[in-house]
Amino acid sequence: MTSIRETRRRISQGRLGISSLISEALSRVNSNESKNSYISVDERDVQRQIADLASRPSGFLRGIPISVKDCFDIRGYRTSMGARYYFETGSRKERDASLVERLRAAGAIITGKTHLQQLAYGLTGENQDFGNCLQVDRANQLTGGSSSGAAASILEGSAMAAIGTDTGGSIRFPASLCSLFGYRASIGTGSWSGGYHLAESFDTIGFLFRCLEDAQLLGNAIFGIPIENRRRDRPVRIGIVSPDFFHDAEPEIVNGMRRWQERFSACECETFDATLWSESLEIYRPIQAYEAAAYHSGHFDEFEEPIADRLRWGASLRDKEVEELRGRGAVFGKATAKLFERFNFLLLPAAPVSRLTNGEDTGPLRDLVLRYTTPASVCGLPCLALPNEKGGCQLLGRKGGDAELLAFAEWLCATRTANERETHRE
């Protein structure tokens, strides 16, 4: 597994050609089990991008293949938002989303627009219009969603990083199921110009990736988050969620929490009570549905159930109800912020399950997963998804503390490398 940093080194030293790197990436497009990692790919456009690099200054992501979730505009492509209705009624875009412009300025090669659950309104990776999105080497296993194709594109090797979005776990859950790293930025980080919201109160941009050492590089190139020194003069304080919080988790998830706690042995770790998080779902779900319904008003019947049902419910909510919930959300956010007076970061499982089998009833799963993911969503916190062999965890940072969280990821990576060197010496 080669990191983006190492790939950049090889390109700059002339040991790897960009054309051969991208040719290999394109040969792997849609090689996941369901052959649908991407909704749209244009190989001629990719070749034009390679040619254009000659006239561009060298950037952090020069020649690196990156996929983009199909809820952001790319010049010359339609934007589907995972719905055939929008794909067929929309026109080809004349300009890139701001996020795509940043990627191009950094030298990235955009491989195409990836699969997502309809409207980005789901967590499983299922989609009646474009097919359910499956993993690569795990037979009949769903990727999770809604950034389903983002995860699949990395698994199959057609992209080295993938742009996704996370409203209520849409980066964290696929990362967990697919054993990938993921990053959800603080709310308000990055521009949504040329992007399409599900629920603006909770929508965040982020990315999935394989190598932890690339976290800061990607955060800087995509969002302009400053790269901080990974040296720490004081111990990092990590709050470990009380086991009561993940009472319904699979044994693999519990074991994964234990493994990450061991990785944090150089930090000051202390358990915290998460009782205050019990109301996150009842705050999150109505606001999400209300905002999504306003955005897609008049088109509900074009979408699959149960998404259409959620939209109808959202449209039935009164403004006063939603404003009251927003007030509760603000109180919830202030209570959670107090935890960061004691801790630098908070560790909890990303979800209670480690796999989703295609064809099984995934309906009851939604609320189970959202209980784990919505505390960060309601508060707009940045999150780093940490994979295990099965399932994964999430490390939450303070709102706006993206640079600190990404610097800690770099420190983690360096610590692991140093430990491995010590092991080899022994």
C-alpha positions as CSV (number, residue, x, y, z in Angstrom):
1,M,0.0,0.0,0.0
2,T,1.7,3.2,-1.2
3,S,0.9,6.5,0.3
4,I,0.2,9.7,-1.6
5,R,3.3,11.2,-0.1
6,E,5.5,8.4,-1.4
7,T,3.8,8.4,-4.8
8,R,4.5,12.2,-5.1
9,R,8.1,11.5,-4.2
10,R,8.4,8.9,-7.0
11,I,6.8,11.2,-9.5
12,S,9.1,14.1,-8.6
13,Q,12.1,11.9,-8.8
14,G,11.1,10.6,-12.3
15,R,10.6,7.0,-11.0
16,L,6.9,7.0,-11.8
17,G,5.1,8.6,-14.8
18,I,1.8,10.3,-14.2
19,S,0.4,8.7,-17.4
20,S,1.2,5.2,-16.3
21,L,-0.2,5.9,-12.8
22,I,-3.5,7.2,-14.2
23,S,-3.7,4.5,-16.8
24,E,-3.5,1.9,-14.0
25,A,-6.1,3.7,-12.0
26,L,-8.5,3.9,-15.0
27,S,-8.1,0.1,-15.6
28,R,-9.5,-0.5,-12.2
29,V,-12.6,1.8,-12.5
30,N,-15.8,-0.1,-11.6
31,S,-14.0,-3.3,-10.6
32,N,-15.9,-3.6,-7.4
33,E,-18.2,-6.6,-7.2
34,S,-21.3,-4.6,-8.4
35,K,-19.3,-2.8,-11.2
36,N,-20.7,0.6,-10.1
37,S,-18.1,2.5,-8.0
38,Y,-18.7,5.4,-10.4
39,I,-21.8,6.9,-12.0
40,S,-19.9,8.9,-14.6
41,V,-16.4,8.5,-16.0
42,D,-14.9,10.2,-19.1
43,E,-11.5,8.9,-20.1
44,R,-11.0,11.6,-22.7
45,D,-11.5,14.2,-20.0
46,V,-8.9,12.4,-17.8
47,Q,-6.4,12.4,-20.6
48,R,-7.0,16.2,-21.1
49,Q,-6.3,16.7,-17.4
50,I,-3.0,14.9,-17.7
51,A,-2.0,17.1,-20.7
52,D,-3.1,20.3,-18.8
53,L,-0.7,19.5,-16.0
54,A,2.3,20.6,-18.2
55,S,1.1,24.2,-18.0
56,R,0.2,24.1,-14.3
57,P,2.6,24.8,-11.4
58,S,3.4,21.8,-9.3
59,G,0.9,21.2,-6.5
60,F,0.6,19.0,-3.4
61,L,-1.5,16.5,-5.4
62,R,0.2,16.6,-8.7
63,G,-0.8,13.5,-10.8
64,I,-2.7,11.9,-7.9
65,P,-5.9,10.2,-8.9
66,I,-8.9,11.4,-6.8
67,S,-12.6,10.6,-7.2
68,V,-15.4,13.0,-6.4
69,K,-18.8,12.1,-5.0
70,D,-21.6,12.9,-7.5
71,C,-23.1,15.7,-5.6
72,F,-20.5,18.2,-6.8
73,D,-20.4,19.7,-10.3
74,I,-17.6,18.8,-12.7
75,R,-17.3,20.7,-16.0
76,G,-18.7,18.5,-18.8
77,Y,-20.6,16.1,-16.5
78,R,-24.1,15.9,-15.2
79,T,-24.7,15.9,-11.5
80,S,-27.1,13.1,-10.4
81,M,-27.1,13.3,-6.6
82,G,-27.5,9.5,-6.9
83,A,-31.0,9.9,-8.5
84,R,-31.7,9.0,-12.1
85,Y,-34.3,11.8,-12.2
86,Y,-31.7,14.5,-11.7
87,F,-29.2,12.8,-14.0
88,E,-31.7,12.7,-16.9
89,T,-33.3,16.1,-16.4
90,G,-30.1,18.0,-15.6
91,S,-27.7,19.5,-18.2
92,R,-23.9,19.0,-18.4
93,K,-22.2,21.6,-16.2
94,E,-20.3,24.4,-17.6
95,R,-18.0,25.0,-14.6
96,D,-16.5,23.1,-11.7
97,A,-17.6,23.2,-8.1
98,S,-15.2,25.3,-6.0
99,L,-14.0,22.1,-4.4
100,V,-13.1,20.6,-7.8
101,E,-11.3,23.8,-8.7
102,R,-9.1,23.4,-5.6
103,L,-8.3,19.9,-6.5
104,R,-7.3,20.9,-10.0
105,A,-5.2,23.7,-8.6
106,A,-3.4,21.2,-6.4
107,G,-2.6,19.1,-9.5
108,A,-5.0,16.2,-8.8
109,I,-6.4,14.1,-11.7
110,I,-10.2,13.7,-11.2
111,T,-11.1,10.1,-12.2
112,G,-14.8,10.6,-12.2
113,K,-18.0,11.0,-10.2
114,T,-18.8,8.3,-7.7
115,H,-21.8,6.4,-6.7
116,L,-23.9,7.6,-3.7
117,Q,-27.2,6.7,-2.1
118,Q,-30.1,8.7,-3.5
119,L,-29.8,12.4,-2.5
120,A,-27.0,11.3,-0.1
121,Y,-29.9,10.4,2.2
122,G,-28.9,7.0,3.5
123,L,-26.1,5.0,5.2
124,T,-26.1,1.6,3.4
125,G,-24.9,2.2,-0.2
126,E,-28.1,0.8,-1.6
127,N,-29.6,2.6,-4.6
128,Q,-32.5,1.4,-6.9
129,D,-31.4,3.7,-9.7
130,F,-27.7,2.9,-10.0
131,G,-27.5,-0.4,-8.1
132,N,-26.3,-1.3,-4.6
133,C,-22.6,-0.5,-4.2
134,L,-20.6,-3.5,-3.1
135,Q,-17.0,-3.9,-1.8
136,V,-14.1,-5.4,-3.8
137,D,-12.8,-8.4,-1.9
138,R,-15.6,-9.1,0.6
139,A,-18.3,-11.1,-1.2
140,N,-21.8,-9.5,-1.2
141,Q,-20.8,-6.9,1.3
142,L,-22.2,-3.4,1.0
143,T,-19.8,-0.4,1.2
144,G,-22.1,1.6,3.4
145,G,-23.1,5.1,2.4
146,S,-23.9,7.6,1.4
147,S,-20.3,8.1,0.2
148,S,-20.5,4.5,-1.2
149,G,-18.6,4.9,-4.4
150,A,-15.9,7.0,-2.7
151,A,-15.1,4.0,-0.5
152,A,-15.3,1.6,-3.4
153,S,-13.0,3.7,-5.6
154,I,-10.3,3.5,-3.1
155,L,-10.8,-0.3,-2.4
156,E,-10.5,-1.0,-6.1
157,G,-7.5,1.2,-6.6
158,S,-9.0,3.7,-9.1
159,A,-8.4,6.6,-6.7
160,M,-5.9,7.2,-3.9
161,A,-8.3,9.6,-2.1
162,A,-12.0,10.2,-2.6
163,I,-14.1,13.3,-1.9
164,G,-17.2,12.5,0.1
165,T,-19.7,14.3,2.3
166,D,-20.9,13.5,5.8
167,T,-24.2,14.6,7.2
168,G,-24.9,11.9,9.7
169,G,-22.1,9.5,9.1
170,S,-21.8,9.2,5.3
171,I,-17.9,9.2,5.4
172,R,-17.4,7.6,8.8
173,F,-19.7,4.6,8.3
174,P,-18.3,3.5,4.9
175,A,-14.8,4.0,6.2
176,S,-15.6,1.8,9.1
177,L,-17.2,-1.0,7.0
178,C,-14.4,-0.9,4.3
179,S,-11.4,-0.6,6.8
180,L,-10.4,2.8,5.4
181,F,-9.5,6.1,7.1
182,G,-11.9,8.9,6.6
183,Y,-12.0,12.6,7.5
184,R,-15.1,14.7,8.1
185,A,-14.2,18.4,8.4
186,S,-15.8,20.8,10.8
187,I,-19.1,22.2,9.5
188,G,-18.4,25.3,7.4
189,T,-15.0,24.1,6.3
190,G,-14.6,24.2,2.5
191,S,-16.9,25.8,-0.1
192,W,-20.2,24.2,-1.2
193,S,-20.4,26.4,-4.3
194,G,-21.3,24.0,-7.1
195,G,-22.2,21.3,-4.5
196,Y,-25.7,20.1,-3.6
197,H,-26.8,19.9,0.0
198,L,-28.9,17.3,1.8
199,A,-29.4,19.2,5.1
200,E,-27.3,22.3,5.3
201,S,-27.3,22.4,9.1
202,F,-25.3,19.2,9.2
203,D,-23.6,18.8,5.8
204,T,-19.8,18.6,5.9
205,I,-17.2,17.8,3.2
206,G,-14.4,15.3,3.7
207,F,-12.4,12.5,2.2
208,L,-11.6,8.8,2.5
209,F,-8.1,7.5,2.1
210,R,-5.8,4.5,2.9
211,C,-2.7,5.9,4.6
212,L,-2.8,7.9,7.8
213,E,0.3,9.8,6.8
214,D,-1.7,11.5,4.1
215,A,-4.2,13.1,6.4
216,Q,-2.6,16.5,6.8
217,L,-1.5,16.7,3.2
218,L,-5.1,16.1,2.0
219,G,-6.5,18.5,4.5
220,N,-4.2,21.2,3.4
221,A,-4.7,20.7,-0.4
222,I,-8.5,20.3,-0.2
223,F,-9.4,22.8,2.5
224,G,-6.3,24.9,3.1
225,I,-6.1,23.6,6.7
226,P,-2.6,24.6,7.9
227,I,0.0,21.8,8.4
228,E,1.0,21.9,12.1
229,N,4.1,20.5,13.7
230,R,3.4,17.0,15.0
231,R,5.6,17.5,18.1
232,R,3.6,17.9,21.3
233,D,5.0,19.5,24.5
234,R,2.1,18.3,26.7
235,P,0.4,14.9,26.8
236,V,-2.8,14.6,24.7
237,R,-5.9,14.1,26.7
238,I,-8.4,11.7,25.2
239,G,-11.9,11.0,26.5
240,I,-13.0,7.4,26.0
241,V,-16.7,7.0,25.8
242,S,-18.2,4.9,28.6
243,P,-18.9,1.3,27.6
244,D,-22.5,1.9,28.4
245,F,-22.7,4.0,25.2
246,F,-21.8,1.0,23.0
247,H,-23.8,-1.7,24.8
248,D,-25.3,-2.8,21.5
249,A,-22.1,-3.1,19.6
250,E,-20.7,-6.3,18.0
251,P,-17.8,-8.0,19.8
252,E,-15.5,-6.9,16.9
253,I,-16.4,-3.3,17.6
254,V,-15.6,-3.6,21.3
255,N,-12.3,-5.3,20.5
256,G,-11.5,-2.5,18.0
257,M,-12.1,0.2,20.7
258,R,-9.7,-1.7,22.9
259,R,-7.0,-1.8,20.2
260,W,-7.2,1.9,19.6
261,Q,-7.0,2.7,23.3
262,E,-3.8,0.7,23.3
263,R,-2.5,2.8,20.4
264,F,-3.1,5.8,22.6
265,S,-1.0,4.5,25.5
266,A,1.2,7.6,25.4
267,C,-1.8,9.8,25.9
268,E,-3.8,10.6,29.1
269,C,-7.0,8.6,28.7
270,E,-10.1,8.9,30.8
271,T,-13.6,7.6,30.4
272,F,-16.5,10.1,30.1
273,D,-20.2,9.7,30.5
274,A,-22.1,10.2,27.3
275,T,-25.6,10.4,28.8
276,L,-25.9,13.9,27.5
277,W,-25.7,12.5,23.9
278,S,-29.0,10.5,24.3
279,E,-31.1,13.2,22.6
280,S,-28.9,13.7,19.5
281,L,-31.0,11.6,17.2
282,E,-34.3,13.2,18.1
283,I,-32.7,16.6,17.4
284,Y,-31.0,15.6,14.2
285,R,-33.6,13.5,12.3
286,P,-36.5,16.0,12.0
287,I,-34.2,19.0,11.1
288,Q,-32.5,16.8,8.4
289,A,-35.8,15.7,6.9
290,Y,-37.2,19.3,7.0
291,E,-34.3,20.8,5.2
292,A,-34.1,17.9,2.7
293,A,-37.8,18.2,1.9
294,A,-37.4,21.9,1.2
295,Y,-34.6,21.3,-1.2
296,H,-36.3,18.5,-3.2
297,S,-39.9,19.9,-2.9
298,G,-42.1,18.9,-5.8
299,H,-40.1,15.8,-6.7
300,F,-40.7,13.4,-3.9
301,D,-42.3,10.7,-6.1
302,E,-39.2,10.5,-8.2
303,F,-37.3,8.9,-5.4
304,E,-37.2,5.5,-3.9
305,E,-38.8,4.5,-0.6
306,P,-38.1,5.0,2.2
307,I,-36.3,8.2,1.1
308,A,-39.6,9.6,-0.3
309,D,-41.3,8.9,2.9
310,R,-38.7,10.8,4.9
311,L,-39.1,13.7,2.6
312,R,-42.9,13.7,3.0
313,W,-42.5,13.6,6.8
314,G,-40.0,16.5,6.6
315,A,-42.5,18.6,4.6
316,S,-45.2,18.0,7.2
317,L,-43.1,19.5,10.0
318,R,-44.0,23.0,11.2
319,D,-41.4,25.8,11.3
320,K,-42.0,26.3,15.0
321,E,-41.2,22.7,15.8
322,V,-37.9,22.9,13.8
323,E,-36.9,26.2,15.5
324,E,-37.4,24.6,18.9
325,L,-35.2,21.7,17.8
326,R,-32.6,24.1,16.6
327,G,-32.6,25.7,20.1
328,R,-32.2,22.3,21.7
329,G,-29.3,21.6,19.3
330,A,-27.5,24.8,20.4
331,V,-27.8,23.7,24.1
332,F,-26.6,20.2,23.1
333,G,-23.6,21.7,21.3
334,K,-22.6,23.8,24.4
335,A,-22.8,20.8,26.7
336,T,-20.6,18.8,24.3
337,A,-18.2,21.7,24.0
338,K,-17.6,21.5,27.8
339,L,-16.1,18.0,27.3
340,F,-13.3,19.7,25.3
341,E,-12.4,21.7,28.4
342,R,-11.2,18.4,29.8
343,F,-10.1,16.6,26.6
344,N,-8.3,17.3,23.3
345,F,-10.2,14.5,21.5
346,L,-13.1,12.0,22.1
347,L,-12.9,8.3,21.1
348,L,-16.0,6.2,20.4
349,P,-17.0,3.5,17.9
350,A,-18.0,4.7,14.4
351,A,-21.0,2.3,14.4
352,P,-22.2,-0.8,16.3
353,V,-21.8,-3.1,13.3
354,S,-18.8,-4.2,11.2
355,R,-20.6,-5.5,8.1
356,L,-23.7,-5.1,5.9
357,T,-24.8,-8.0,3.7
358,N,-26.5,-7.1,0.4
359,G,-30.1,-8.3,0.2
360,E,-30.7,-8.3,4.0
361,D,-33.1,-5.9,5.6
362,T,-31.1,-2.9,6.5
363,G,-34.0,-0.7,7.6
364,P,-33.6,-1.2,11.4
365,L,-29.9,-0.4,11.1
366,R,-30.4,3.3,10.4
367,D,-31.2,4.5,13.9
368,L,-28.7,2.2,15.4
369,V,-25.9,3.8,13.4
370,L,-27.2,7.4,13.8
371,R,-27.0,7.1,17.6
372,Y,-23.3,6.8,17.2
373,T,-22.7,9.4,14.5
374,T,-25.2,12.2,15.2
375,P,-23.6,13.7,18.4
376,A,-20.7,15.0,16.2
377,S,-23.2,15.9,13.4
378,V,-25.4,18.0,15.7
379,C,-22.3,19.8,17.0
380,G,-20.6,20.2,13.7
381,L,-17.4,18.6,14.9
382,P,-14.5,17.3,12.8
383,C,-14.0,13.5,13.0
384,L,-11.2,11.2,12.0
385,A,-12.5,7.7,11.1
386,L,-10.0,5.0,12.4
387,P,-10.3,1.6,10.8
388,N,-9.9,-1.9,12.3
389,E,-9.8,-5.1,10.5
390,K,-13.6,-5.3,11.2
391,G,-15.5,-2.1,11.9
392,G,-13.9,1.1,13.1
393,C,-13.8,4.0,15.6
394,Q,-14.1,7.8,15.3
395,L,-12.0,10.4,17.0
396,L,-13.8,13.7,17.5
397,G,-12.1,17.0,17.7
398,R,-13.4,20.4,19.0
399,K,-15.4,22.4,16.5
400,G,-13.0,24.3,14.2
401,G,-10.1,22.2,15.6
402,D,-9.3,20.6,12.3
403,A,-5.6,21.5,12.2
404,E,-5.2,20.0,15.7
405,L,-7.0,16.8,14.8
406,L,-5.0,16.3,11.6
407,A,-1.7,17.1,13.3
408,F,-2.6,14.4,15.8
409,A,-3.2,11.9,13.0
410,E,0.3,12.7,11.8
411,W,1.7,12.2,15.3
412,L,-0.2,8.8,15.5
413,C,1.4,7.7,12.2
414,A,4.9,8.7,13.3
415,T,4.4,6.9,16.6
416,R,3.3,3.8,14.9
417,T,6.3,3.9,12.5
418,A,8.7,4.4,15.5
419,N,7.1,1.5,17.3
420,E,7.5,-0.7,14.3
421,R,11.2,0.2,14.0
422,E,11.7,-0.7,17.7
423,T,9.9,-4.0,17.1
424,H,12.2,-4.8,14.2
425,R,15.3,-4.0,16.3
426,E,14.2,-6.5,18.9
